[in-house]
Every structure is written in structure tokens, then in C-alpha cells.
Amino acid sequence: MKFWSNFTALAIHSLRDKMDIFFNLFFPAMTLIVLGFVFSGIYNAPTVKVGITGNVPKIEGVSFKSFENISMLKKAVAKHDVDFGVSLSSTLLNVYLNPSNAQSNEYYISLGKKIAAILNKEKGTTPVIKVTKREVSFSEQKLSYLDTLIPGILALSIFSAGIFSMTASLAHLRDKKIIRKLWTTPLFKWHFYGAFILESVVKTYISILLLLLVAVITFGVHYHIQWVNFSILLLSSTFGMMGIGMIILLFSPSAKIASEISSVIYTIVMFFSGVYFPVEIMPKSMQKIAYSLPVIYIVNAMKYVFGLRPMSSVSFYGMIFLMFAGFVLILIGFGKLFKVE
């Protein structure tokens, strides 16, 4: 009975903690919805404005503005009056780009190549070898970037829920001397250990399922989820991340400092997780950092249980075993907290 009383008290405490609810449920949901709309193409892309000189053929989705000479065209590109410029003279097609549009310039170059292809076709010149795209996915279904993004966001949510349950919730209890009071009572320590861990796992499981439900309802995504492996992965990953959170907590004098350290670590991990930025395009030194962090393996395992990528049973359950090692760190940390307090 004492165990369930502790569990109920901790659950009520979490429900009353607005910051805990925000960062464990609403913030991940908002991130999912915003990024989902951005990457799903639901919003119509704005029309690209292209400055031209010469007899340049028109293409769909592009607004053309003619200039009398190349000098005026270059000035328009430099001043952002147009997104990029194209000039045609004889057999040469020049594309003028503004270096401040670094993220869009590759797309503008592709539009320039499309214009060149139309010109070649008009002149009766066709490439000897044509390039076509053929997608071969592990799930044997057509996948969009959004399909692979959602499991990654869920994995990052597990990471944040795990570490912040320690560096926010438990640190808060420590700072208020509640743990010291528990230490002086006849309460079995494992009652508190177990209740806190179970409450954190249940809270994480519910938040992840709600996030998945939001993704399905909002974007209509469909996955072939291995529910048993999904549950095992969620449980073990939560333990692993709670173990990391416990290490941060033990070296932090207050809940504020622990939360700030966790926020910095989360920001760093977010960039190296492979969710928003492909690890493959990073320099080798950065790739080594990425693969030294546990989150990238959680992301890959999450994609595996969602049926998006292959993974051997040895790799999957080996990672699960390492994540369960976080449970040992949690127990050691609890023991030190009670001794210190």
C-alpha cells in the first residue's frame, strides 16, 4: 500500500507541475506539429522570383522578371529583389546566386538545370543517359522525410523525459528537503525508488503514445510498429536516459543548475542525433561525436521498430542491455542521494 501511495503522490505532483507537463507533452507535441507541417509540404511553397536576360523559357512555380542587361540583373540579385538570376547567351546559361541564400542556392541551381534541360529539348539536343530516381525502402513502401522524422522526434522526447525527470522532478524534491524527510521516516527506501521510477516510465509511455496519436491524426502517417519491441525500447531507453540524468543531478548543487546543464546537453544531442541533420554529411570528427552519444542509437532503434530501417537482433538487444544499465546508475544515485541528504 505504501508503494502505491507514493506512486499516487508522485503522479499528482507531476500533474500539478505545469512545467513538467509542458516539457514532457506540449513542447514535444508543438515541435512535432510545427516540423511536421514544415517538412510535409502542407504549406504551399512561395513562388520563386527569377531575374532573367535573354530568351529564357518559363517553368511552373517560378515568377520571371526581365532585365535589360546583366549588370542590372546582378544588382537585383545582390539586393534580393529577385531570388536568383539567369542569363542566356548563345550556348551558355549563367545562374547568378546570392551567397547569403546558402540554404536555398542548391534548389535554385536545380531550377537552372531544369531551364537548361528545356532549352536542350527545344533545340533537339537530348542527353544520351537519363537519370531517374528509384526508391528502395526497407519497409517496401514510399516514405517521405516526415515519415522518418516522427520516430526521431519520439526518440528525442524519450531522452528529454528521462533526463529531466531526474534533473527537474527529483532535483526539486531534493532541494525542498523532501528526500531528507523521507530518510528519517520508517518508509522502505525501495518504496520511493520504485514509485518514482514507475511514475516516470508510465508518464513517458503515455506522452510518447499521445505524440504518436497526434502524428497519426494530424499527418495521417502509417507505420507497421513492432509493439513488443517498441515497449521494450521505450522502457530501456527511459532507464538509460534517467541514468544520465542521475549523473547530472549528483554533480549539480541545485535543481536550477541541473536543469540548465540538461538543457545544454539536450541542445547538443539534438544536433548530433541524426534527426534534423543527417550524420552522413557531417565531418568525420563530428560523426565520431555523434556515434559516441547514446541518442543516435535510440533513434535508429526507434526507426527499426517502426519498420523504417533494418537492424540485427544482436544490435537491437545489445543496445537494450546497455540502456538497462542505466537502471543500475539510478539505484546507485538514489543510494547516494539518501546518504547525502
N, C-alpha and C positions, 0 to 999 in steps of 0.2 A: 504493500500500500504506500509506503514512504517513497518508493521509486516512482510510482505513477503520480504521487502528489508533487514530487519535484519536477517531473516531466510536464505536468499541467501548469505549474507555476512558471516554468521557463517559457512554455508556449504562450501563456498570457502576457508575459513580459515582452516577448518578441512582437506580439500583435499590438501592444501599446507603443512599441518603439517605432515611430514614424520613419526615422532614418533607416532603420533596418529593413522595413518593408519597402521603402523606396529603392534602396540599392540592391535588394535581392529580387525584386519583382518588377517594379515600374521602370527603373532605369534600364535593365536589360530588355524589357518589352519595347520601350521607346527606341532604343538602339536598333533592335530588330526591325521595327516598323520603318524607321527613317532610312536605314541602309537598304532594307528590302525594296522600298519604293525607288531609291536611287539606282539600284543595280538591276531591278526587274524591268526597267523600261516603261513603267506605267506612266511616268511623266513624259510628255512629248518633248523631244529634244528641240532646243531653239534652232531656228534657221541659221545656217552658216552664211555669213556675208563675205563674198569674194570679190576682190577688185581685179579687173581684167584689162588687158590691152591686146588688140588683135582680135581675130575671128575665133573666139573660144567657144566650143559647143556647150550648151546648157545641160545641166543634170538636175535630177529631182532633189528636193530638200536643200537647195542652195540658192541664195539670192545674189545676183550678179550686179556689179556696179562698174560701168566702163570709165576708163581714164584716157586722156589724150596721149599721154606718154608715160614712159617707165618711171621717170623722175617723180611725177605726181602719184603714181601707184605706190612707189616706195615710201613716200611721205605718209600716205594714207595707212599703210601697214604699220609704220613706226608710231603713228598717233592713235592706233586702234580704231580708226574709222572703219576699217574692214578687218576681218579675222585673218585673212592671208591674201596674197596676190598671185596672179598667174599672167604671164605674158607669153605670147606665141609669135615666133618669127621663124619663117622657113620650116625647118625640121626640129627646131629647138623649143621645148616648153620649159620655161623657168617658173619655179614656185618660190615666192618670197614669204618668209616666215618671220614673225617677231619672236625673238628668243625668250621674252617674258611669258610666252604661251607654251612653256615647255611641256605641260601635261597634255595639251591639245595638238601639238605640232605633228605628232605621228599620224593622227587622224586626218589632219589637213594634207599631209603628204599622200595618204591613201586616196584622198579625193583628187589630188593632182594626177595620180596614176590612173584613176578612173577616167579623167578627162583625156589623158594620153591614149587610153585604150579606145575611146570613142573616135578620136582622130585617126588612129591606125585603121579602124574598121571602115571609116568613111573613105579613106584613101586606098582601101582594098588590101591593106597590109595586116595580116593576122599572125600572131605568134605561132611558131612551129609546135611548141609544147605549152599546153594549157595547164594551169594549176587549179585544182579543185580541192575542197575541204571534205574530208570523210571522218566523222566522229566514231570512235570505237570506245565505248564505256564499259566499265566492269559490270554495271547493272543492266546493260543491254537496252538502255532507254536514253532518249535525248535529254541531256542535262543542261541547265543554264547556270550562270555564275551564282544566281540566287540559291539554287539547289545545294550547292557546295558551301555557300556562305552560312546558311542557317545552322548546320551541325557545328560549325566553328564557333558561332556566337554562343551556342548552348555550352560548348566546352569551356569558353571563357567565363560564362556565368557560373559554372561549377567551380572554377578556380577562384573567382571573386567571393562566392558564397562561402567556400572553405576557409580562406584566409581571414575574411572579415568576421566570420563567426567567432574567431579567436581574438583578433586584434580590435574588435569593436565590442561584441557582446560580452565575452569573457573578461576582457580588459576592463570593461565598465563595471562588472561585478567585483573585480579585484580592487579598483580604485575606490569603490564605495564601501570597502572593507567587509563585503558580504561573505567572501570566501573565508576571511578570518573568523567571522561569527560561526560559520558552518564548522570550522575546525574545532571550535570549543564545545560543540554540541555532540551528543551521542550518535548523531547520524552516521551511518556507514558511508564512507567516502565513495564507494563504488555506486551508491545510490545516486549521488550527484554526478559522478563521472558518466555513468550510463545514461542518465536522464538528459544531460547536456548534449552528449554525442547523438543520442536518438532524436532529440528535438532538432538538432542541426541537420541531420540526414533527412528527416521527414520534411523539414522546411525546404531543403534544397530540391528534393524529389518533386514536391508539389510545384515549386517555382519553375522547374525545368519542364514539367508536363504542361503547365499553363503557357509557357513560352512557345512550346511546340504547338499547342492548340491555337494560339494567336497566329502563328505562321501558317497553319493549315487554313484557318478561316480567312485571314487577310489576303494570302497569296495563292491559295489553292494548291500548295505543294503536296506531293505524294511520295512516301517512302515505303520501302519494304524493311521495316525495323525488326531486328532480332531482339525481342523484348527481354528475354532472359539475359543475354549478354549486355543489353542496354542497362538493365538494373544492376548487374554486377559491376559494370564500368562506372556507373553513377556512384554506387556505394564506395568502391575502392578509390575512385578519384577524389571523392569528398574527404575520405580519410587522409589521403596523401596531401591534399591542399590544406587540410586542418593541421596536419603535422608541420607544414611550412609556416602556417600562421602561428602555431605554438612557439616555434623557434623565434619568430619576430617578437612575440609577446614577452618571452623570457628575457630578451635583451632590451626591452623598452620600459622605461620608468613609468610611463603613463599611457592611458588609452589614446590620448591625442597623438602622441608621438608614434605609437604603434599603428594607428590608422594612417598617418602621413607616410610612414615607411611603406605600408601596404599599398597605398595609392601610387607611390613612385614605382614600386615593383610591378604593379598591375599595368602601368603605362608602358614600362619597358617590355614586359612579357607580351603585351598586345601587339607590339611591332614585330616581335620575333616569333609569334605563334604560327605564322603562315596563313592566318585567317584573312587579313586585309591586304597583306603584301606577300607575294609568292617568295618563298625562301630561295627558290632556284635562281632568282635574278639578283640575289644579294652577293656581295663579295665573299670569297672563301672564308675570310676571317669572321664575317658576320654569320655565315652559315654554321660555323663551329659553335658560336654563341647560341644560336637558335636550337641546335641539336643537343646542347648541354642543359637546356631547360625542359622541365617535365611536361609543360603545357602542350608543346607541339605533338607529343606522343598521345596525349588525351584527344587532341583534335583529330589526329589520324585514326585513332581507335573509334572515335565517335562517327567518323565517316564510314568506317568499316561496318559498324552495327547498323548504320542507316543504309547499307547496301551500295555505297558510292565508290569504294575502293577495296582492293584485296588486302588481306593481312593474314599471315600464317597463324595457326593456333598457338604455336610456341611463342611468337612475338606478342600476341594479344594477352595470353595468360601470364607471360613473363612480366609484362607491364603491370598487369593486375596485381601480381605478387608484390612488386616494388611499391605500388600505391598503398597496398595494405600495410606496408612497413610504416606508413605514416601513423597508423593506429598505435604502434609502439611508441612513436615520438609523442603522441597525445598523452598516453598514460604516464610516460616519464615526466612530461611537462606538468601534468596535474599533480604528480607527487612533489615536484619542486615548488609549485605554487603553494601547496598546503604547508610545506616546510618553511617557506619564506614568510608566508603570512602568519 
